[in-house]
Amino acid sequence: MKFKAEIDVMPLEALLDPQGKAVSNNMGNLGLPEIGNVRIGKHISLEVEAADEADAKAKVDKACKELLCNQIMERYEFELNAL
């Protein structure tokens, strides 16, 4: 079976997000002072071939832990859908 994973990787809440801070600080310049506390991460889409949904989840989880996410500084979550 083939599955599509949509993965979101975000900085840990306890850590400073310099990119998000810069965007937050400039919202007032756009006339949007009510927007703040911006956090910026990355979104990854991938397809995985697996025997079943549990196998696909295990493969995506391994890819996230070992390659796509620096777990010292980031957290991840994903959704999996059959294609």
TADAKA-V68939 format. One record per pair of residues at least 4 apart in sequence whose ideal C-beta (glycine too) atoms are under 7 Angstrom apart, sorted by the first residue. I is the first residue (numbers start at 1). J is the second residue. Records with the same first field share a line. If there is no record, write none. Layout:
BEGIN
I=J  J
END
This chain:
BEGIN
1=50  51  52  82
2=47  49  83
3=47  48  50  53  56  80  81  82  83
4=45  47  81  83
5=46  48  60  78  80
6=45  78  79
7=44  64  68  76  78
8=41  43  76  77
9=41  42  44  68  69  74  76
10=39  41  74  75
11=15  17  39  41  73  74
12=73  74  75
15=73
16=21
17=21  39  40
18=22
19=23  40
20=24  38  39  40
21=25
22=26
23=27  38  40
24=36  37  38
26=30
27=32  33  35  36
28=33
44=68
47=83
48=56  59  60
50=55  56  59
51=55
53=57  80
54=58
55=59
56=60  80
57=61  80
58=62
59=63
60=64  78  80
61=65
62=66
63=67  68
64=68  69  76  78
65=69  71
68=76
69=74  76
70=74
END
